[in-house]
Amino acid sequence: MTTAAWIMMLTTQILVTVITVTFFIKVLRAPQKDDADATQNDNPIE
């Protein structure tokens, strides 16, 4: 492989890893749903 190919491959792998970790951290830090809110959404007002 050429040097340019190595640089592009490593850049792509690092970028994908950073984006994946960022979204994973966002999911872990998201506030949990309150049970009261969930039950209200199950029975909409008619």
N, CA, C and O atoms as a GROMACS GRO file, in nm:
protein
  184
    1MET      N    1   0.084  -0.119   0.000
    1MET     CA    2   0.000   0.000   0.000
    1MET      C    3   0.088   0.124   0.000
    1MET      O    4   0.198   0.125   0.056
    2THR      N    5   0.038   0.225  -0.063
    2THR     CA    6   0.113   0.350  -0.066
    2THR      C    7   0.091   0.426   0.064
    2THR      O    8   0.002   0.394   0.144
    3THR      N    9   0.173   0.527   0.084
    3THR     CA   10   0.163   0.609   0.204
    3THR      C   11   0.029   0.682   0.208
    3THR      O   12  -0.032   0.694   0.314
    4ALA      N   13  -0.016   0.731   0.094
    4ALA     CA   14  -0.145   0.802   0.089
    4ALA      C   15  -0.260   0.709   0.128
    4ALA      O   16  -0.354   0.751   0.195
    5ALA      N   17  -0.252   0.584   0.085
    5ALA     CA   18  -0.358   0.488   0.119
    5ALA      C   19  -0.358   0.460   0.269
    5ALA      O   20  -0.465   0.450   0.329
    6TRP      N   21  -0.241   0.447   0.329
    6TRP     CA   22  -0.232   0.425   0.474
    6TRP      C   23  -0.290   0.544   0.550
    6TRP      O   24  -0.364   0.526   0.647
    7ILE      N   25  -0.257   0.663   0.507
    7ILE     CA   26  -0.307   0.784   0.574
    7ILE      C   27  -0.459   0.791   0.563
    7ILE      O   28  -0.526   0.821   0.662
    8MET      N   29  -0.513   0.764   0.447
    8MET     CA   30  -0.658   0.770   0.428
    8MET      C   31  -0.727   0.663   0.510
    8MET      O   32  -0.832   0.689   0.570
    9MET      N   33  -0.672   0.542   0.514
    9MET     CA   34  -0.732   0.433   0.591
    9MET      C   35  -0.732   0.465   0.740
    9MET      O   36  -0.834   0.449   0.806
   10LEU      N   37  -0.621   0.510   0.793
   10LEU     CA   38  -0.613   0.543   0.935
   10LEU      C   39  -0.703   0.661   0.971
   10LEU      O   40  -0.767   0.660   1.076
   11THR      N   41  -0.708   0.761   0.885
   11THR     CA   42  -0.795   0.876   0.910
   11THR      C   43  -0.941   0.833   0.915
   11THR      O   44  -1.015   0.876   1.003
   12THR      N   45  -0.981   0.749   0.822
   12THR     CA   46  -1.119   0.703   0.817
   12THR      C   47  -1.152   0.620   0.940
   12THR      O   48  -1.257   0.639   1.001
   13GLN      N   49  -1.065   0.529   0.978
   13GLN     CA   50  -1.090   0.445   1.095
   13GLN      C   51  -1.097   0.528   1.223
   13GLN      O   52  -1.182   0.503   1.308
   14ILE      N   53  -1.010   0.626   1.237
   14ILE     CA   54  -1.011   0.711   1.355
   14ILE      C   55  -1.138   0.795   1.358
   14ILE      O   56  -1.199   0.810   1.464
   15LEU      N   57  -1.178   0.849   1.246
   15LEU     CA   58  -1.299   0.931   1.239
   15LEU      C   59  -1.423   0.850   1.275
   15LEU      O   60  -1.506   0.896   1.353
   16VAL      N   61  -1.436   0.732   1.219
   16VAL     CA   62  -1.551   0.646   1.249
   16VAL      C   63  -1.552   0.609   1.397
   16VAL      O   64  -1.658   0.608   1.460
   17THR      N   65  -1.437   0.578   1.453
   17THR     CA   66  -1.428   0.543   1.595
   17THR      C   67  -1.468   0.660   1.684
   17THR      O   68  -1.541   0.641   1.781
   18VAL      N   69  -1.422   0.780   1.652
   18VAL     CA   70  -1.456   0.897   1.732
   18VAL      C   71  -1.605   0.926   1.726
   18VAL      O   72  -1.666   0.955   1.828
   19ILE      N   73  -1.664   0.918   1.608
   19ILE     CA   74  -1.808   0.943   1.595
   19ILE      C   75  -1.888   0.838   1.671
   19ILE      O   76  -1.985   0.871   1.738
   20THR      N   77  -1.847   0.711   1.662
   20THR     CA   78  -1.917   0.604   1.733
   20THR      C   79  -1.909   0.624   1.884
   20THR      O   80  -2.010   0.610   1.953
   21VAL      N   81  -1.793   0.656   1.934
   21VAL     CA   82  -1.776   0.678   2.078
   21VAL      C   83  -1.856   0.799   2.124
   21VAL      O   84  -1.914   0.797   2.232
   22THR      N   85  -1.860   0.904   2.042
   22THR     CA   86  -1.936   1.024   2.078
   22THR      C   87  -2.083   0.992   2.093
   22THR      O   88  -2.145   1.033   2.191
   23PHE      N   89  -2.142   0.920   1.997
   23PHE     CA   90  -2.283   0.885   2.006
   23PHE      C   91  -2.310   0.789   2.122
   23PHE      O   92  -2.414   0.798   2.187
   24PHE      N   93  -2.218   0.698   2.147
   24PHE     CA   94  -2.233   0.605   2.258
   24PHE      C   95  -2.235   0.679   2.391
   24PHE      O   96  -2.315   0.647   2.479
   25ILE      N   97  -2.148   0.778   2.407
   25ILE     CA   98  -2.146   0.858   2.529
   25ILE      C   99  -2.273   0.940   2.542
   25ILE      O  100  -2.326   0.955   2.652
   26LYS      N  101  -2.323   0.994   2.430
   26LYS     CA  102  -2.450   1.069   2.434
   26LYS      C  103  -2.564   0.981   2.482
   26LYS      O  104  -2.649   1.025   2.560
   27VAL      N  105  -2.568   0.856   2.436
   27VAL     CA  106  -2.673   0.765   2.478
   27VAL      C  107  -2.661   0.734   2.627
   27VAL      O  108  -2.762   0.729   2.697
   28LEU      N  109  -2.541   0.713   2.674
   28LEU     CA  110  -2.523   0.682   2.815
   28LEU      C  111  -2.559   0.799   2.906
   28LEU      O  112  -2.608   0.779   3.017
   29ARG      N  113  -2.537   0.921   2.860
   29ARG     CA  114  -2.564   1.040   2.941
   29ARG      C  115  -2.706   1.093   2.925
   29ARG      O  116  -2.744   1.188   2.994
   30ALA      N  117  -2.785   1.036   2.837
   30ALA     CA  118  -2.923   1.082   2.815
   30ALA      C  119  -3.004   1.053   2.940
   30ALA      O  120  -2.989   0.948   3.002
   31PRO      N  121  -3.091   1.146   2.977
   31PRO     CA  122  -3.174   1.121   3.096
   31PRO      C  123  -3.272   1.007   3.071
   31PRO      O  124  -3.323   0.989   2.961
   32GLN      N  125  -3.298   0.931   3.176
   32GLN     CA  126  -3.391   0.819   3.163
   32GLN      C  127  -3.533   0.870   3.160
   32GLN      O  128  -3.565   0.974   3.218
   33LYS      N  129  -3.618   0.795   3.090
   33LYS     CA  130  -3.759   0.832   3.082
   33LYS      C  131  -3.825   0.810   3.218
   33LYS      O  132  -3.796   0.712   3.287
   34ASP      N  133  -3.912   0.900   3.253
   34ASP     CA  134  -3.989   0.885   3.376
   34ASP      C  135  -4.106   0.792   3.348
   34ASP      O  136  -4.169   0.801   3.243
   35ASP      N  137  -4.135   0.702   3.441
   35ASP     CA  138  -4.245   0.607   3.422
   35ASP      C  139  -4.379   0.678   3.409
   35ASP      O  140  -4.466   0.632   3.334
   36ALA      N  141  -4.399   0.789   3.479
   36ALA     CA  142  -4.525   0.863   3.471
   36ALA      C  143  -4.546   0.917   3.329
   36ALA      O  144  -4.657   0.914   3.278
   37ASP      N  145  -4.440   0.966   3.268
   37ASP     CA  146  -4.451   1.016   3.131
   37ASP      C  147  -4.486   0.903   3.034
   37ASP      O  148  -4.563   0.923   2.941
   38ALA      N  149  -4.430   0.787   3.056
   38ALA     CA  150  -4.454   0.674   2.966
   38ALA      C  151  -4.600   0.628   2.975
   38ALA      O  152  -4.660   0.594   2.873
   39THR      N  153  -4.655   0.627   3.095
   39THR     CA  154  -4.794   0.582   3.107
   39THR      C  155  -4.890   0.686   3.051
   39THR      O  156  -4.995   0.649   2.999
   40GLN      N  157  -4.858   0.812   3.060
   40GLN     CA  158  -4.944   0.916   3.002
   40GLN      C  159  -4.949   0.904   2.850
   40GLN      O  160  -5.054   0.927   2.789
   41ASN      N  161  -4.838   0.870   2.789
   41ASN     CA  162  -4.833   0.859   2.643
   41ASN      C  163  -4.908   0.735   2.594
   41ASN      O  164  -4.952   0.732   2.479
   42ASP      N  165  -4.923   0.633   2.680
   42ASP     CA  166  -4.994   0.512   2.639
   42ASP      C  167  -5.144   0.535   2.629
   42ASP      O  168  -5.212   0.469   2.550
   43ASN      N  169  -5.196   0.628   2.710
   43ASN     CA  170  -5.340   0.653   2.713
   43ASN      C  171  -5.367   0.798   2.676
   43ASN      O  172  -5.381   0.882   2.764
   44PRO      N  173  -5.375   0.828   2.546
   44PRO     CA  174  -5.398   0.966   2.507
   44PRO      C  175  -5.540   1.013   2.542
   44PRO      O  176  -5.632   0.932   2.550
   45ILE      N  177  -5.555   1.141   2.564
   45ILE     CA  178  -5.684   1.197   2.598
   45ILE      C  179  -5.774   1.191   2.474
   45ILE      O  180  -5.733   1.229   2.365
   46GLU      N  181  -5.894   1.142   2.494
   46GLU     CA  182  -5.986   1.126   2.380
   46GLU      C  183  -6.077   1.244   2.366
   46GLU      O  184  -6.160   1.248   2.276
   0.00000   0.00000   0.00000
